[in-house]
Amino acid sequence: MGGNKLAEVRAPMGGKVIKIAVKVGDKINADDEVVVLEAMKMEMPILSEEGGTVAEIKIEAGQTVEADQVLIVLS
C-alpha cells in the first residue's frame, strides 16, 4: 500500500464563505481555522479535523455552500 491519504474539510452547515484562511501548499494542523462561513447572521470558523498540506481549495470567497459540501482537500 502507499500513496497519499487525502482528507476533506466539509461544511457543517450551509452558508456564505466570508474568508478562506489557507492557500494551496499550506501545512496545517488539526484544529486550525481554514474557512469562515456566515450562517444565520453569525460568522462560524471552520476548523480542520486533521493536519496535512492543503492540496486543493474547492470554494471561493463570497460563494454560498451547502451543508456537507467539500471546502478544502488535504494531502
N, CA, C, O and CB atoms as a CASP TS submission, in Angstrom:
PFRMAT TS
TARGET T0000
AUTHOR 0000-0000-0000
METHOD Language model
MODEL 1
PARENT N/A
ATOM      1  N   MET     1       0.843  -1.182   0.000  1.00  0.00           N
ATOM      2  CA  MET     1       0.000   0.000   0.000  1.00  0.00           C
ATOM      3  C   MET     1       0.880   1.234   0.000  1.00  0.00           C
ATOM      4  O   MET     1       2.079   1.155   0.270  1.00  0.00           O
ATOM      5  CB  MET     1      -0.955   0.004   1.212  1.00  0.00           C
ATOM      6  N   GLY     2       0.294   2.346  -0.297  1.00  0.00           N
ATOM      7  CA  GLY     2       1.061   3.580  -0.314  1.00  0.00           C
ATOM      8  C   GLY     2       0.226   4.676  -0.906  1.00  0.00           C
ATOM      9  O   GLY     2      -0.998   4.568  -0.979  1.00  0.00           O
ATOM     10  N   GLY     3       0.880   5.728  -1.328  1.00  0.00           N
ATOM     11  CA  GLY     3       0.165   6.858  -1.889  1.00  0.00           C
ATOM     12  C   GLY     3      -0.223   7.839  -0.815  1.00  0.00           C
ATOM     13  O   GLY     3      -0.074   7.585   0.380  1.00  0.00           O
ATOM     14  N   ASN     4      -0.714   8.946  -1.263  1.00  0.00           N
ATOM     15  CA  ASN     4      -1.110   9.997  -0.326  1.00  0.00           C
ATOM     16  C   ASN     4      -2.515   9.752   0.176  1.00  0.00           C
ATOM     17  O   ASN     4      -3.415   9.420  -0.596  1.00  0.00           O
ATOM     18  CB  ASN     4      -1.016  11.378  -0.984  1.00  0.00           C
ATOM     19  N   LYS     5      -2.694   9.914   1.447  1.00  0.00           N
ATOM     20  CA  LYS     5      -4.030   9.852   2.033  1.00  0.00           C
ATOM     21  C   LYS     5      -4.644  11.239   1.902  1.00  0.00           C
ATOM     22  O   LYS     5      -4.034  12.228   2.309  1.00  0.00           O
ATOM     23  CB  LYS     5      -3.988   9.379   3.539  1.00  0.00           C
ATOM     24  N   LEU     6      -5.821  11.318   1.348  1.00  0.00           N
ATOM     25  CA  LEU     6      -6.496  12.600   1.215  1.00  0.00           C
ATOM     26  C   LEU     6      -7.543  12.736   2.303  1.00  0.00           C
ATOM     27  O   LEU     6      -8.223  11.771   2.649  1.00  0.00           O
ATOM     28  CB  LEU     6      -7.136  12.746  -0.177  1.00  0.00           C
ATOM     29  N   ALA     7      -7.665  13.915   2.829  1.00  0.00           N
ATOM     30  CA  ALA     7      -8.701  14.226   3.814  1.00  0.00           C
ATOM     31  C   ALA     7      -9.460  15.433   3.292  1.00  0.00           C
ATOM     32  O   ALA     7      -8.912  16.252   2.554  1.00  0.00           O
ATOM     33  CB  ALA     7      -8.091  14.500   5.247  1.00  0.00           C
ATOM     34  N   GLU     8     -10.712  15.538   3.677  1.00  0.00           N
ATOM     35  CA  GLU     8     -11.544  16.654   3.231  1.00  0.00           C
ATOM     36  C   GLU     8     -12.062  17.433   4.426  1.00  0.00           C
ATOM     37  O   GLU     8     -12.398  16.863   5.463  1.00  0.00           O
ATOM     38  CB  GLU     8     -12.715  16.154   2.371  1.00  0.00           C
ATOM     39  N   VAL     9     -12.120  18.741   4.261  1.00  0.00           N
ATOM     40  CA  VAL     9     -12.799  19.599   5.229  1.00  0.00           C
ATOM     41  C   VAL     9     -14.139  19.937   4.586  1.00  0.00           C
ATOM     42  O   VAL     9     -14.186  20.498   3.492  1.00  0.00           O
ATOM     43  CB  VAL     9     -11.949  20.914   5.592  1.00  0.00           C
ATOM     44  N   ARG    10     -15.224  19.593   5.270  1.00  0.00           N
ATOM     45  CA  ARG    10     -16.576  19.808   4.735  1.00  0.00           C
ATOM     46  C   ARG    10     -17.313  20.861   5.548  1.00  0.00           C
ATOM     47  O   ARG    10     -17.020  21.082   6.723  1.00  0.00           O
ATOM     48  CB  ARG    10     -17.375  18.491   4.729  1.00  0.00           C
ATOM     49  N   ALA    11     -18.267  21.500   4.904  1.00  0.00           N
ATOM     50  CA  ALA    11     -19.094  22.498   5.583  1.00  0.00           C
ATOM     51  C   ALA    11     -20.057  21.790   6.533  1.00  0.00           C
ATOM     52  O   ALA    11     -20.786  20.895   6.105  1.00  0.00           O
ATOM     53  CB  ALA    11     -19.877  23.372   4.554  1.00  0.00           C
ATOM     54  N   PRO    12     -20.074  22.166   7.805  1.00  0.00           N
ATOM     55  CA  PRO    12     -21.011  21.545   8.743  1.00  0.00           C
ATOM     56  C   PRO    12     -22.438  22.059   8.555  1.00  0.00           C
ATOM     57  O   PRO    12     -23.392  21.464   9.055  1.00  0.00           O
ATOM     58  CB  PRO    12     -20.558  21.796  10.175  1.00  0.00           C
ATOM     59  N   MET    13     -22.573  23.162   7.834  1.00  0.00           N
ATOM     60  CA  MET    13     -23.880  23.779   7.586  1.00  0.00           C
ATOM     61  C   MET    13     -23.784  24.581   6.299  1.00  0.00           C
ATOM     62  O   MET    13     -22.687  24.861   5.817  1.00  0.00           O
ATOM     63  CB  MET    13     -24.328  24.692   8.787  1.00  0.00           C
ATOM     64  N   GLY    14     -24.917  24.945   5.751  1.00  0.00           N
ATOM     65  CA  GLY    14     -24.910  25.832   4.601  1.00  0.00           C
ATOM     66  C   GLY    14     -24.600  27.252   5.036  1.00  0.00           C
ATOM     67  O   GLY    14     -24.855  27.627   6.180  1.00  0.00           O
ATOM     68  N   GLY    15     -24.052  28.038   4.131  1.00  0.00           N
ATOM     69  CA  GLY    15     -23.746  29.429   4.447  1.00  0.00           C
ATOM     70  C   GLY    15     -22.931  30.071   3.345  1.00  0.00           C
ATOM     71  O   GLY    15     -22.699  29.478   2.292  1.00  0.00           O
ATOM     72  N   LYS    16     -22.501  31.295   3.607  1.00  0.00           N
ATOM     73  CA  LYS    16     -21.702  32.058   2.650  1.00  0.00           C
ATOM     74  C   LYS    16     -20.253  32.079   3.121  1.00  0.00           C
ATOM     75  O   LYS    16     -19.979  32.320   4.297  1.00  0.00           O
ATOM     76  CB  LYS    16     -22.253  33.506   2.487  1.00  0.00           C
ATOM     77  N   VAL    17     -19.326  31.826   2.196  1.00  0.00           N
ATOM     78  CA  VAL    17     -17.900  31.847   2.520  1.00  0.00           C
ATOM     79  C   VAL    17     -17.472  33.302   2.704  1.00  0.00           C
ATOM     80  O   VAL    17     -17.526  34.095   1.764  1.00  0.00           O
ATOM     81  CB  VAL    17     -17.049  31.145   1.401  1.00  0.00           C
ATOM     82  N   ILE    18     -17.049  33.646   3.916  1.00  0.00           N
ATOM     83  CA  ILE    18     -16.595  35.001   4.233  1.00  0.00           C
ATOM     84  C   ILE    18     -15.088  35.120   4.032  1.00  0.00           C
ATOM     85  O   ILE    18     -14.593  36.129   3.530  1.00  0.00           O
ATOM     86  CB  ILE    18     -16.971  35.376   5.682  1.00  0.00           C
ATOM     87  N   LYS    19     -14.364  34.073   4.431  1.00  0.00           N
ATOM     88  CA  LYS    19     -12.897  34.133   4.390  1.00  0.00           C
ATOM     89  C   LYS    19     -12.337  32.736   4.185  1.00  0.00           C
ATOM     90  O   LYS    19     -12.840  31.764   4.748  1.00  0.00           O
ATOM     91  CB  LYS    19     -12.327  34.761   5.691  1.00  0.00           C
ATOM     92  N   ILE    20     -11.291  32.647   3.373  1.00  0.00           N
ATOM     93  CA  ILE    20     -10.516  31.413   3.238  1.00  0.00           C
ATOM     94  C   ILE    20      -9.163  31.708   3.871  1.00  0.00           C
ATOM     95  O   ILE    20      -8.424  32.568   3.390  1.00  0.00           O
ATOM     96  CB  ILE    20     -10.376  30.946   1.713  1.00  0.00           C
ATOM     97  N   ALA    21      -8.836  31.000   4.945  1.00  0.00           N
ATOM     98  CA  ALA    21      -7.664  31.326   5.762  1.00  0.00           C
ATOM     99  C   ALA    21      -6.405  30.567   5.354  1.00  0.00           C
ATOM    100  O   ALA    21      -5.358  30.729   5.980  1.00  0.00           O
ATOM    101  CB  ALA    21      -7.962  31.042   7.204  1.00  0.00           C
ATOM    102  N   VAL    22      -6.496  29.743   4.314  1.00  0.00           N
ATOM    103  CA  VAL    22      -5.345  28.956   3.869  1.00  0.00           C
ATOM    104  C   VAL    22      -5.187  29.095   2.362  1.00  0.00           C
ATOM    105  O   VAL    22      -6.085  29.576   1.671  1.00  0.00           O
ATOM    106  CB  VAL    22      -5.502  27.465   4.265  1.00  0.00           C
ATOM    107  N   LYS    23      -4.030  28.664   1.866  1.00  0.00           N
ATOM    108  CA  LYS    23      -3.821  28.600   0.423  1.00  0.00           C
ATOM    109  C   LYS    23      -3.185  27.258   0.082  1.00  0.00           C
ATOM    110  O   LYS    23      -2.639  26.588   0.959  1.00  0.00           O
ATOM    111  CB  LYS    23      -2.931  29.783  -0.073  1.00  0.00           C
ATOM    112  N   VAL    24      -3.251  26.866  -1.176  1.00  0.00           N
ATOM    113  CA  VAL    24      -2.687  25.592  -1.608  1.00  0.00           C
ATOM    114  C   VAL    24      -1.206  25.560  -1.236  1.00  0.00           C
ATOM    115  O   VAL    24      -0.467  26.515  -1.475  1.00  0.00           O
ATOM    116  CB  VAL    24      -2.884  25.381  -3.143  1.00  0.00           C
ATOM    117  N   GLY    25      -0.796  24.444  -0.649  1.00  0.00           N
ATOM    118  CA  GLY    25       0.592  24.271  -0.228  1.00  0.00           C
ATOM    119  C   GLY    25       0.819  24.545   1.245  1.00  0.00           C
ATOM    120  O   GLY    25       1.852  24.159   1.793  1.00  0.00           O
ATOM    121  N   ASP    26      -0.141  25.217   1.906  1.00  0.00           N
ATOM    122  CA  ASP    26      -0.004  25.485   3.345  1.00  0.00           C
ATOM    123  C   ASP    26      -0.028  24.178   4.130  1.00  0.00           C
ATOM    124  O   ASP    26      -0.816  23.281   3.832  1.00  0.00           O
ATOM    125  CB  ASP    26      -1.132  26.428   3.838  1.00  0.00           C
ATOM    126  N   LYS    27       0.831  24.079   5.125  1.00  0.00           N
ATOM    127  CA  LYS    27       0.792  22.949   6.056  1.00  0.00           C
ATOM    128  C   LYS    27      -0.039  23.389   7.259  1.00  0.00           C
ATOM    129  O   LYS    27       0.227  24.427   7.865  1.00  0.00           O
ATOM    130  CB  LYS    27       2.250  22.493   6.492  1.00  0.00           C
ATOM    131  N   ILE    28      -1.049  22.587   7.596  1.00  0.00           N
ATOM    132  CA  ILE    28      -1.928  22.943   8.707  1.00  0.00           C
ATOM    133  C   ILE    28      -1.983  21.809   9.719  1.00  0.00           C
ATOM    134  O   ILE    28      -1.648  20.664   9.417  1.00  0.00           O
ATOM    135  CB  ILE    28      -3.342  23.277   8.199  1.00  0.00           C
ATOM    136  N   ASN    29      -2.409  22.151  10.909  1.00  0.00           N
ATOM    137  CA  ASN    29      -2.578  21.185  11.992  1.00  0.00           C
ATOM    138  C   ASN    29      -4.062  20.978  12.259  1.00  0.00           C
ATOM    139  O   ASN    29      -4.895  21.789  11.854  1.00  0.00           O
ATOM    140  CB  ASN    29      -1.852  21.659  13.279  1.00  0.00           C
ATOM    141  N   ALA    30      -4.384  19.892  12.938  1.00  0.00           N
ATOM    142  CA  ALA    30      -5.761  19.681  13.382  1.00  0.00           C
ATOM    143  C   ALA    30      -6.175  20.880  14.223  1.00  0.00           C
ATOM    144  O   ALA    30      -5.374  21.408  14.995  1.00  0.00           O
ATOM    145  CB  ALA    30      -5.907  18.345  14.191  1.00  0.00           C
ATOM    146  N   ASP    31      -7.396  21.299  14.079  1.00  0.00           N
ATOM    147  CA  ASP    31      -7.997  22.425  14.799  1.00  0.00           C
ATOM    148  C   ASP    31      -7.557  23.795  14.280  1.00  0.00           C
ATOM    149  O   ASP    31      -7.886  24.806  14.900  1.00  0.00           O
ATOM    150  CB  ASP    31      -7.662  22.322  16.256  1.00  0.00           C
ATOM    151  N   ASP    32      -6.826  23.862  13.165  1.00  0.00           N
ATOM    152  CA  ASP    32      -6.522  25.158  12.552  1.00  0.00           C
ATOM    153  C   ASP    32      -7.760  25.665  11.817  1.00  0.00           C
ATOM    154  O   ASP    32      -8.490  24.886  11.204  1.00  0.00           O
ATOM    155  CB  ASP    32      -5.306  25.047  11.577  1.00  0.00           C
ATOM    156  N   GLU    33      -7.989  26.978  11.882  1.00  0.00           N
ATOM    157  CA  GLU    33      -9.089  27.594  11.137  1.00  0.00           C
ATOM    158  C   GLU    33      -8.721  27.609   9.658  1.00  0.00           C
ATOM    159  O   GLU    33      -7.642  28.068   9.285  1.00  0.00           O
ATOM    160  CB  GLU    33      -9.388  29.044  11.656  1.00  0.00           C
ATOM    161  N   VAL    34      -9.629  27.102   8.813  1.00  0.00           N
ATOM    162  CA  VAL    34      -9.364  27.079   7.375  1.00  0.00           C
ATOM    163  C   VAL    34     -10.327  27.957   6.588  1.00  0.00           C
ATOM    164  O   VAL    34      -9.962  28.508   5.550  1.00  0.00           O
ATOM    165  CB  VAL    34      -9.438  25.663   6.862  1.00  0.00           C
ATOM    166  N   VAL    35     -11.549  28.087   7.076  1.00  0.00           N
ATOM    167  CA  VAL    35     -12.581  28.862   6.384  1.00  0.00           C
ATOM    168  C   VAL    35     -13.467  29.514   7.440  1.00  0.00           C
ATOM    169  O   VAL    35     -13.628  28.987   8.541  1.00  0.00           O
ATOM    170  CB  VAL    35     -13.428  27.956   5.413  1.00  0.00           C
ATOM    171  N   VAL    36     -14.043  30.669   7.091  1.00  0.00           N
ATOM    172  CA  VAL    36     -15.074  31.274   7.931  1.00  0.00           C
ATOM    173  C   VAL    36     -16.343  31.354   7.086  1.00  0.00           C
ATOM    174  O   VAL    36     -16.341  31.919   5.992  1.00  0.00           O
ATOM    175  CB  VAL    36     -14.636  32.702   8.465  1.00  0.00           C
ATOM    176  N   LEU    37     -17.429  30.780   7.613  1.00  0.00           N
ATOM    177  CA  LEU    37     -18.736  30.836   6.955  1.00  0.00           C
ATOM    178  C   LEU    37     -19.638  31.795   7.710  1.00  0.00           C
ATOM    179  O   LEU    37     -19.531  31.936   8.928  1.00  0.00           O
ATOM    180  CB  LEU    37     -19.385  29.428   6.874  1.00  0.00           C
ATOM    181  N   GLU    38     -20.527  32.453   6.978  1.00  0.00           N
ATOM    182  CA  GLU    38     -21.588  33.230   7.606  1.00  0.00           C
ATOM    183  C   GLU    38     -22.865  32.411   7.481  1.00  0.00           C
ATOM    184  O   GLU    38     -23.302  32.080   6.379  1.00  0.00           O
ATOM    185  CB  GLU    38     -21.742  34.659   6.946  1.00  0.00           C
ATOM    186  N   ALA    39     -23.452  32.094   8.621  1.00  0.00           N
ATOM    187  CA  ALA    39     -24.693  31.327   8.651  1.00  0.00           C
ATOM    188  C   ALA    39     -25.559  31.907   9.757  1.00  0.00           C
ATOM    189  O   ALA    39     -25.077  32.149  10.863  1.00  0.00           O
ATOM    190  CB  ALA    39     -24.427  29.793   8.876  1.00  0.00           C
ATOM    191  N   MET    40     -26.810  32.128   9.470  1.00  0.00           N
ATOM    192  CA  MET    40     -27.748  32.684  10.450  1.00  0.00           C
ATOM    193  C   MET    40     -27.208  33.996  11.036  1.00  0.00           C
ATOM    194  O   MET    40     -27.332  34.251  12.235  1.00  0.00           O
ATOM    195  CB  MET    40     -28.014  31.661  11.583  1.00  0.00           C
ATOM    196  N   LYS    41     -26.612  34.816  10.177  1.00  0.00           N
ATOM    197  CA  LYS    41     -26.080  36.138  10.551  1.00  0.00           C
ATOM    198  C   LYS    41     -24.948  36.072  11.569  1.00  0.00           C
ATOM    199  O   LYS    41     -24.654  37.059  12.243  1.00  0.00           O
ATOM    200  CB  LYS    41     -27.187  36.992  11.106  1.00  0.00           C
ATOM    201  N   MET    42     -24.314  34.906  11.677  1.00  0.00           N
ATOM    202  CA  MET    42     -23.166  34.744  12.573  1.00  0.00           C
ATOM    203  C   MET    42     -21.988  34.219  11.763  1.00  0.00           C
ATOM    204  O   MET    42     -22.166  33.434  10.831  1.00  0.00           O
ATOM    205  CB  MET    42     -23.501  33.779  13.760  1.00  0.00           C
ATOM    206  N   GLU    43     -20.780  34.656  12.123  1.00  0.00           N
ATOM    207  CA  GLU    43     -19.581  34.119  11.496  1.00  0.00           C
ATOM    208  C   GLU    43     -19.153  32.866  12.246  1.00  0.00           C
ATOM    209  O   GLU    43     -18.995  32.885  13.467  1.00  0.00           O
ATOM    210  CB  GLU    43     -18.439  35.173  11.476  1.00  0.00           C
ATOM    211  N   MET    44     -18.966  31.781  11.507  1.00  0.00           N
ATOM    212  CA  MET    44     -18.634  30.485  12.088  1.00  0.00           C
ATOM    213  C   MET    44     -17.284  30.020  11.546  1.00  0.00           C
ATOM    214  O   MET    44     -17.180  29.705  10.360  1.00  0.00           O
ATOM    215  CB  MET    44     -19.742  29.438  11.781  1.00  0.00           C
ATOM    216  N   PRO    45     -16.241  29.968  12.390  1.00  0.00           N
ATOM    217  CA  PRO    45     -14.960  29.439  11.911  1.00  0.00           C
ATOM    218  C   PRO    45     -15.062  27.931  11.685  1.00  0.00           C
ATOM    219  O   PRO    45     -15.617  27.207  12.511  1.00  0.00           O
ATOM    220  CB  PRO    45     -13.826  29.757  12.920  1.00  0.00           C
ATOM    221  N   ILE    46     -14.527  27.471  10.570  1.00  0.00           N
ATOM    222  CA  ILE    46     -14.497  26.047  10.258  1.00  0.00           C
ATOM    223  C   ILE    46     -13.063  25.574  10.486  1.00  0.00           C
ATOM    224  O   ILE    46     -12.123  26.105   9.895  1.00  0.00           O
ATOM    225  CB  ILE    46     -14.981  25.758   8.775  1.00  0.00           C
ATOM    226  N   LEU    47     -12.907  24.577  11.342  1.00  0.00           N
ATOM    227  CA  LEU    47     -11.594  24.067  11.708  1.00  0.00           C
ATOM    228  C   LEU    47     -11.334  22.735  11.017  1.00  0.00           C
ATOM    229  O   LEU    47     -12.253  21.945  10.799  1.00  0.00           O
ATOM    230  CB  LEU    47     -11.478  23.914  13.230  1.00  0.00           C
ATOM    231  N   SER    48     -10.081  22.498  10.679  1.00  0.00           N
ATOM    232  CA  SER    48      -9.695  21.215  10.105  1.00  0.00           C
ATOM    233  C   SER    48      -9.695  20.159  11.203  1.00  0.00           C
ATOM    234  O   SER    48      -9.221  20.413  12.311  1.00  0.00           O
ATOM    235  CB  SER    48      -8.301  21.304   9.421  1.00  0.00           C
ATOM    236  N   GLU    49     -10.220  18.985  10.903  1.00  0.00           N
ATOM    237  CA  GLU    49     -10.196  17.888  11.880  1.00  0.00           C
ATOM    238  C   GLU    49      -8.865  17.151  11.859  1.00  0.00           C
ATOM    239  O   GLU    49      -8.534  16.432  12.801  1.00  0.00           O
ATOM    240  CB  GLU    49     -11.335  16.905  11.606  1.00  0.00           C
ATOM    241  N   GLU    50      -8.095  17.333  10.772  1.00  0.00           N
ATOM    242  CA  GLU    50      -6.818  16.640  10.622  1.00  0.00           C
ATOM    243  C   GLU    50      -5.748  17.622  10.180  1.00  0.00           C
ATOM    244  O   GLU    50      -6.050  18.686   9.638  1.00  0.00           O
ATOM    245  CB  GLU    50      -6.935  15.480   9.614  1.00  0.00           C
ATOM    246  N   GLY    51      -4.500  17.257  10.416  1.00  0.00           N
ATOM    247  CA  GLY    51      -3.384  18.020   9.888  1.00  0.00           C
ATOM    248  C   GLY    51      -3.035  17.527   8.493  1.00  0.00           C
ATOM    249  O   GLY    51      -3.439  16.436   8.092  1.00  0.00           O
ATOM    250  N   GLY    52      -2.289  18.330   7.762  1.00  0.00           N
ATOM    251  CA  GLY    52      -1.858  17.929   6.426  1.00  0.00           C
ATOM    252  C   GLY    52      -1.451  19.143   5.622  1.00  0.00           C
ATOM    253  O   GLY    52      -1.262  20.234   6.159  1.00  0.00           O
ATOM    254  N   THR    53      -1.322  18.935   4.333  1.00  0.00           N
ATOM    255  CA  THR    53      -0.979  20.005   3.402  1.00  0.00           C
ATOM    256  C   THR    53      -2.203  20.295   2.544  1.00  0.00           C
ATOM    257  O   THR    53      -2.847  19.373   2.043  1.00  0.00           O
ATOM    258  CB  THR    53       0.254  19.620   2.517  1.00  0.00           C
ATOM    259  N   VAL    54      -2.523  21.569   2.375  1.00  0.00           N
ATOM    260  CA  VAL    54      -3.671  21.954   1.553  1.00  0.00           C
ATOM    261  C   VAL    54      -3.359  21.600   0.099  1.00  0.00           C
ATOM    262  O   VAL    54      -2.455  22.179  -0.504  1.00  0.00           O
ATOM    263  CB  VAL    54      -3.997  23.486   1.706  1.00  0.00           C
ATOM    264  N   ALA    55      -4.109  20.649  -0.460  1.00  0.00           N
ATOM    265  CA  ALA    55      -3.901  20.194  -1.829  1.00  0.00           C
ATOM    266  C   ALA    55      -4.814  20.929  -2.806  1.00  0.00           C
ATOM    267  O   ALA    55      -4.436  21.179  -3.951  1.00  0.00           O
ATOM    268  CB  ALA    55      -4.135  18.691  -1.926  1.00  0.00           C
ATOM    269  N   GLU    56      -6.024  21.275  -2.344  1.00  0.00           N
ATOM    270  CA  GLU    56      -6.997  21.904  -3.240  1.00  0.00           C
ATOM    271  C   GLU    56      -7.997  22.707  -2.422  1.00  0.00           C
ATOM    272  O   GLU    56      -8.419  22.294  -1.342  1.00  0.00           O
ATOM    273  CB  GLU    56      -7.727  20.842  -4.102  1.00  0.00           C
ATOM    274  N   ILE    57      -8.364  23.859  -2.962  1.00  0.00           N
ATOM    275  CA  ILE    57      -9.420  24.684  -2.369  1.00  0.00           C
ATOM    276  C   ILE    57     -10.573  24.673  -3.358  1.00  0.00           C
ATOM    277  O   ILE    57     -10.423  25.121  -4.495  1.00  0.00           O
ATOM    278  CB  ILE    57      -8.923  26.166  -2.058  1.00  0.00           C
ATOM    279  N   LYS    58     -11.718  24.165  -2.935  1.00  0.00           N
ATOM    280  CA  LYS    58     -12.839  23.940  -3.843  1.00  0.00           C
ATOM    281  C   LYS    58     -13.893  25.044  -3.793  1.00  0.00           C
ATOM    282  O   LYS    58     -14.969  24.896  -4.372  1.00  0.00           O
ATOM    283  CB  LYS    58     -13.484  22.624  -3.526  1.00  0.00           C
ATOM    284  N   ILE    59     -13.599  26.135  -3.114  1.00  0.00           N
ATOM    285  CA  ILE    59     -14.561  27.218  -2.948  1.00  0.00           C
ATOM    286  C   ILE    59     -13.879  28.557  -3.183  1.00  0.00           C
ATOM    287  O   ILE    59     -12.655  28.633  -3.291  1.00  0.00           O
ATOM    288  CB  ILE    59     -15.199  27.175  -1.545  1.00  0.00           C
ATOM    289  N   GLU    60     -14.685  29.611  -3.262  1.00  0.00           N
ATOM    290  CA  GLU    60     -14.175  30.977  -3.379  1.00  0.00           C
ATOM    291  C   GLU    60     -14.879  31.848  -2.355  1.00  0.00           C
ATOM    292  O   GLU    60     -16.011  31.565  -1.963  1.00  0.00           O
ATOM    293  CB  GLU    60     -14.381  31.538  -4.819  1.00  0.00           C
ATOM    294  N   ALA    61     -14.213  32.902  -1.923  1.00  0.00           N
ATOM    295  CA  ALA    61     -14.844  33.863  -1.012  1.00  0.00           C
ATOM    296  C   ALA    61     -16.090  34.429  -1.688  1.00  0.00           C
ATOM    297  O   ALA    61     -16.071  34.748  -2.877  1.00  0.00           O
ATOM    298  CB  ALA    61     -13.850  35.013  -0.618  1.00  0.00           C
ATOM    299  N   GLY    62     -17.166  34.549  -0.924  1.00  0.00           N
ATOM    300  CA  GLY    62     -18.424  35.067  -1.447  1.00  0.00           C
ATOM    301  C   GLY    62     -19.369  33.988  -1.941  1.00  0.00           C
ATOM    302  O   GLY    62     -20.554  34.248  -2.152  1.00  0.00           O
ATOM    303  N   GLN    63     -18.864  32.792  -2.124  1.00  0.00           N
ATOM    304  CA  GLN    63     -19.668  31.675  -2.617  1.00  0.00           C
ATOM    305  C   GLN    63     -20.597  31.158  -1.524  1.00  0.00           C
ATOM    306  O   GLN    63     -20.236  31.158  -0.347  1.00  0.00           O
ATOM    307  CB  GLN    63     -18.762  30.540  -3.126  1.00  0.00           C
ATOM    308  N   THR    64     -21.784  30.721  -1.909  1.00  0.00           N
ATOM    309  CA  THR    64     -22.705  30.064  -0.989  1.00  0.00           C
ATOM    310  C   THR    64     -22.468  28.560  -1.084  1.00  0.00           C
ATOM    311  O   THR    64     -22.393  28.004  -2.179  1.00  0.00           O
ATOM    312  CB  THR    64     -24.199  30.428  -1.312  1.00  0.00           C
ATOM    313  N   VAL    65     -22.351  27.909   0.068  1.00  0.00           N
ATOM    314  CA  VAL    65     -22.100  26.465   0.100  1.00  0.00           C
ATOM    315  C   VAL    65     -23.240  25.756   0.822  1.00  0.00           C
ATOM    316  O   VAL    65     -23.971  26.352   1.614  1.00  0.00           O
ATOM    317  CB  VAL    65     -20.746  26.156   0.790  1.00  0.00           C
ATOM    318  N   GLU    66     -23.364  24.479   0.528  1.00  0.00           N
ATOM    319  CA  GLU    66     -24.384  23.634   1.149  1.00  0.00           C
ATOM    320  C   GLU    66     -23.759  22.843   2.296  1.00  0.00           C
ATOM    321  O   GLU    66     -22.542  22.660   2.341  1.00  0.00           O
ATOM    322  CB  GLU    66     -25.023  22.673   0.103  1.00  0.00           C
ATOM    323  N   ALA    67     -24.588  22.383   3.209  1.00  0.00           N
ATOM    324  CA  ALA    67     -24.107  21.505   4.283  1.00  0.00           C
ATOM    325  C   ALA    67     -23.447  20.278   3.669  1.00  0.00           C
ATOM    326  O   ALA    67     -23.968  19.714   2.707  1.00  0.00           O
ATOM    327  CB  ALA    67     -25.272  21.084   5.231  1.00  0.00           C
ATOM    328  N   ASP    68     -22.316  19.861   4.208  1.00  0.00           N
ATOM    329  CA  ASP    68     -21.546  18.686   3.811  1.00  0.00           C
ATOM    330  C   ASP    68     -20.780  18.872   2.496  1.00  0.00           C
ATOM    331  O   ASP    68     -20.191  17.915   1.994  1.00  0.00           O
ATOM    332  CB  ASP    68     -22.466  17.505   3.688  1.00  0.00           C
ATOM    333  N   GLN    69     -20.777  20.074   1.935  1.00  0.00           N
ATOM    334  CA  GLN    69     -20.003  20.339   0.721  1.00  0.00           C
ATOM    335  C   GLN    69     -18.511  20.345   1.063  1.00  0.00           C
ATOM    336  O   GLN    69     -18.110  20.857   2.108  1.00  0.00           O
ATOM    337  CB  GLN    69     -20.426  21.695   0.075  1.00  0.00           C
ATOM    338  N   VAL    70     -17.693  19.773   0.177  1.00  0.00           N
ATOM    339  CA  VAL    70     -16.241  19.772   0.380  1.00  0.00           C
ATOM    340  C   VAL    70     -15.713  21.186   0.155  1.00  0.00           C
ATOM    341  O   VAL    70     -15.967  21.802  -0.881  1.00  0.00           O
ATOM    342  CB  VAL    70     -15.535  18.753  -0.579  1.00  0.00           C
ATOM    343  N   LEU    71     -14.971  21.690   1.146  1.00  0.00           N
ATOM    344  CA  LEU    71     -14.392  23.032   1.071  1.00  0.00           C
ATOM    345  C   LEU    71     -12.911  22.977   0.708  1.00  0.00           C
ATOM    346  O   LEU    71     -12.450  23.682  -0.190  1.00  0.00           O
ATOM    347  CB  LEU    71     -14.578  23.767   2.403  1.00  0.00           C
ATOM    348  N   ILE    72     -12.177  22.128   1.420  1.00  0.00           N
ATOM    349  CA  ILE    72     -10.722  22.030   1.294  1.00  0.00           C
ATOM    350  C   ILE    72     -10.342  20.551   1.231  1.00  0.00           C
ATOM    351  O   ILE    72     -10.925  19.724   1.932  1.00  0.00           O
ATOM    352  CB  ILE    72      -9.995  22.749   2.490  1.00  0.00           C
ATOM    353  N   VAL    73      -9.359  20.224   0.386  1.00  0.00           N
ATOM    354  CA  VAL    73      -8.819  18.868   0.326  1.00  0.00           C
ATOM    355  C   VAL    73      -7.385  18.919   0.841  1.00  0.00           C
ATOM    356  O   VAL    73      -6.587  19.751   0.409  1.00  0.00           O
ATOM    357  CB  VAL    73      -8.882  18.282  -1.135  1.00  0.00           C
ATOM    358  N   LEU    74      -7.067  18.016   1.773  1.00  0.00           N
ATOM    359  CA  LEU    74      -5.722  17.920   2.353  1.00  0.00           C
ATOM    360  C   LEU    74      -5.037  16.654   1.865  1.00  0.00           C
ATOM    361  O   LEU    74      -5.687  15.643   1.600  1.00  0.00           O
ATOM    362  CB  LEU    74      -5.784  17.937   3.901  1.00  0.00           C
ATOM    363  N   SER    75      -3.718  16.723   1.752  1.00  0.00           N
ATOM    364  CA  SER    75      -2.947  15.512   1.435  1.00  0.00           C
ATOM    365  C   SER    75      -1.920  15.286   2.524  1.00  0.00           C
ATOM    366  O   SER    75      -1.158  14.321   2.463  1.00  0.00           O
ATOM    367  CB  SER    75      -2.255  15.626   0.043  1.00  0.00           C
TER
END
